[in-house]
Amino acid sequence: MKLGDLEREVMEVFWAEPSRSLTVREVTTHFPKHAYTTIMTILSRLATKGFLIEEKIGRLNSFSAAASREDYITSLILEALSGTHDRQAVLARFAESMPPGDRKYFSRMFNRRSEK
């Protein structure tokens, strides 16, 4: 599931400190051009979509990331792959387009896994 621009910017705040919970007010300090209610709405939407975990602490709502940035990017790649009839062709094109350093990394990673 793709994020909108402001949703992604808000998630970047959480991904920068993945183990930290933040209140609406704390998140709002990162977005001085946006109203408190706008940020509150974005946080609620992100919780509904499963990107944030919402916890009520007294009268305050606290939010934390449900998954990492890497998990999100992986889900985007898998979603893109699910939209093709020829996964192998897409994967081959993707591998060919990678910089040499990334290809070497994948090669080492796959070699280590096959040794196990």
VOFI-286872 format. One record per residue: residue in three letters; x negated, y negated, z negated of N, C-alpha, C in turn. Coordinates in steps of 0.02 Angstrom, whole numbers, padded with zeros to 5 digits, always signed. Last residue first. Layout:
AlaXYZXYZXYZ;...
END
This chain:
Lys-01201+01132-00205-01169+01152-00268-01130+01215-00260;Glu-01238+01095-00080-01287+01134-00119-01255+01161-00183;Ser-01139+01014-00034-01142+01082-00005-01192+01126-00043;Arg-01167+00897-00104-01105+00934-00119-01107+01005-00091;Arg-01286+00856-00044-01284+00873-00115-01224+00914-00133;Asn-01240+00831+00087-01290+00883+00075-01291+00904+00002;Phe-01154+00723+00065-01126+00787+00089-01175+00845+00078;Met-01249+00627+00022-01192+00646-00020-01164+00714+00000;Arg-01334+00615+00134-01360+00638+00069-01304+00663+00024;Ser-01238+00567+00227-01275+00629+00239-01302+00658+00174;Phe-01200+00446+00169-01151+00500+00178-01186+00567+00188;Tyr-01325+00379+00178-01293+00390+00113-01243+00448+00118;Lys-01341+00372+00316-01390+00410+00276-01360+00426+00207;Arg-01235+00288+00347-01235+00356+00373-01284+00400+00334;Asp-01277+00171+00283-01216+00204+00260-01213+00276+00285;Gly-01391+00141+00360-01397+00153+00288-01336+00189+00260;Pro-01339+00116+00491-01380+00175+00477-01386+00191+00402;Pro-01165+00065+00484-01236+00048+00486-01277+00111+00467;Met-01035+00147+00578-01068+00131+00515-01140+00109+00526;Ser-00980+00192+00694-00983+00119+00685-01019+00098+00621;Glu-00978+00328+00682-01022+00299+00733-01031+00223+00723;Ala-00878+00343+00585-00947+00362+00569-00996+00331+00618;Phe-00767+00299+00661-00786+00264+00600-00859+00280+00583;Arg-00763+00397+00760-00774+00327+00779-00797+00286+00719;Ala-00735+00508+00677-00797+00507+00718-00813+00435+00738;Leu-00611+00472+00625-00668+00481+00580-00734+00478+00618;Val-00537+00472+00744-00543+00410+00705-00604+00415+00658;Ala-00548+00605+00781-00572+00554+00826-00583+00488+00789;Gln-00487+00667+00670-00557+00680+00685-00586+00627+00732;Arg-00353+00625+00678-00395+00604+00623-00469+00612+00639;Asp-00244+00594+00781-00310+00625+00791-00359+00599+00739;His-00134+00524+00751-00123+00594+00769-00189+00631+00776;Thr-00126+00413+00610-00153+00434+00674-00138+00508+00687;Gly-00094+00374+00482-00055+00345+00537-00080+00366+00606;Ser-00183+00420+00392-00120+00457+00398-00077+00432+00456;Leu-00284+00325+00398-00295+00390+00429-00230+00429+00439;Ala-00225+00224+00322-00239+00212+00393-00249+00278+00430;Glu-00223+00288+00198-00160+00267+00229-00169+00255+00304;Leu-00359+00301+00175-00318+00361+00183-00251+00346+00215;Ile-00392+00165+00164-00423+00206+00216-00381+00268+00228;Leu-00316+00129+00052-00304+00096+00116-00333+00137+00174;Ser-00373+00210-00047-00303+00222-00028-00286+00188+00039;Thr-00500+00151-00054-00493+00221-00031-00422+00235-00009;Ile-00464+00029-00109-00491+00031-00041-00487+00101-00013;Tyr-00421+00075-00237-00376+00039-00192-00400+00043-00120;Asp-00538+00130-00289-00478+00172-00280-00429+00140-00231;Glu-00615+00014-00294-00636+00069-00250-00578+00117-00237;Arg-00551-00058-00393-00552-00085-00325-00569-00030-00275;Ser-00463+00062-00500-00519+00019-00480-00510-00008-00409;Ala-00302+00051-00583-00354+00086-00546-00407+00036-00524;Ala-00230-00032-00663-00212+00039-00665-00265+00081-00629;Ala-00285-00165-00763-00288-00131-00699-00272-00057-00707;Ser-00166-00238-00877-00232-00211-00862-00228-00173-00796;Phe-00080-00363-00972-00087-00322-00911-00159-00298-00905;Ser+00041-00404-01093-00029-00396-01076-00034-00349-01017;Asn+00156-00517-01151+00146-00462-01105+00072-00462-01087;Leu+00206-00562-01317+00162-00570-01259+00162-00507-01216;Arg+00272-00539-01431+00308-00576-01380+00268-00584-01316;Gly+00199-00387-01460+00240-00439-01491+00281-00473-01437;Ile+00148-00339-01317+00116-00346-01383+00152-00404-01418;Lys+00182-00230-01190+00211-00284-01230+00178-00283-01299;Glu+00092-00200-01045+00103-00180-01114+00129-00240-01152;Glu+00074-00136-00883+00101-00189-00925+00114-00162-00995;Ile-00047-00105-00767-00011-00075-00823+00010-00132-00869;Leu-00048-00129-00590-00062-00151-00658-00021-00111-00708;Phe-00006-00061-00478-00075-00086-00480-00096-00108-00550;Gly+00127-00026-00465+00081+00023-00494+00008+00001-00495;Lys+00225-00112-00428+00192-00075-00373+00142-00023-00399;Thr+00252-00168-00552+00304-00128-00519+00274-00085-00464;Ala+00134-00241-00569+00150-00187-00616+00202-00140-00585;Leu+00147-00332-00466+00090-00286-00465+00101-00227-00513;Arg+00261-00402-00511+00263-00363-00448+00207-00312-00445;Ser+00208-00461-00627+00264-00414-00631+00269-00371-00569;Leu+00110-00543-00569+00090-00490-00616+00146-00438-00623;Ile+00191-00629-00494+00141-00587-00460+00121-00529-00506;Thr+00262-00693-00598+00298-00654-00547+00250-00606-00512;Met+00157-00759-00663+00198-00710-00700+00235-00664-00650;Ile+00117-00845-00562+00071-00792-00584+00110-00738-00622;Thr+00233-00925-00559+00210-00890-00498+00165-00832-00517;Thr+00236-00979-00687+00290-00933-00666+00271-00894-00603;Tyr+00124-01062-00685+00127-01006-00731+00178-00955-00708;Ala+00077-01112-00519+00117-01118-00579+00115-01054-00621;His-00086-01139-00454-00024-01101-00454+00012-01109-00521;Lys-00208-01198-00466-00162-01227-00416-00094-01192-00415;Pro-00282-01122-00557-00254-01186-00579-00206-01218-00530;Phe-00312-00978-00588-00274-01003-00531-00241-01070-00548;His-00367-00937-00704-00406-00923-00643-00374-00954-00581;Thr-00267-00959-00796-00326-01003-00798-00371-00994-00737;Thr-00179-00853-00777-00163-00919-00748-00223-00966-00747;Val-00231-00755-00857-00238-00748-00784-00227-00815-00751;Glu-00193-00805-00982-00264-00795-00967-00276-00789-00891;Arg-00053-00804-00970-00089-00867-00979-00163-00860-00962;Val-00028-00667-00963-00011-00710-00906-00050-00775-00911;Thr-00170-00579-01032-00102-00606-01036-00090-00648-00974;Leu-00265-00432-00999-00257-00504-00995-00183-00523-01000;Ser-00385-00311-01047-00315-00329-01038-00309-00404-01040;Arg-00530-00236-00974-00500-00290-01012-00426-00299-00996;Ser-00598-00150-00895-00575-00124-00959-00538-00176-01001;Pro-00638-00222-00778-00587-00169-00775-00561-00144-00842;Glu-00667-00362-00726-00675-00337-00794-00624-00281-00805;Ala-00640-00370-00592-00703-00398-00616-00719-00375-00687;Trp-00510-00324-00579-00564-00280-00558-00632-00305-00581;Phe-00439-00438-00620-00437-00378-00661-00495-00331-00644;Val-00470-00525-00515-00482-00546-00584-00485-00485-00630;Glu-00423-00454-00407-00495-00465-00412-00514-00487-00483;Met-00285-00467-00422-00317-00402-00438-00392-00409-00445;Val-00272-00598-00375-00257-00583-00445-00290-00516-00466;Glu-00305-00577-00241-00345-00623-00281-00334-00610-00356;Arg-00200-00491-00204-00269-00467-00202-00314-00511-00245;Glu-00092-00579-00219-00094-00517-00258-00166-00490-00261;Leu-00122-00674-00122-00124-00693-00192-00127-00632-00238;Asp-00110-00588-00004-00171-00626-00020-00176-00645-00094;Gly-00037-00426-00041-00036-00492-00012-00098-00531-00034;Leu-00097-00260-00015-00083-00315-00060-00080-00380-00019;Lys-00033-00105+00048-00073-00165+00054-00050-00218+00004;Met-00043+00059+00000+00000+00000+00000-00045-00062+00000;
END
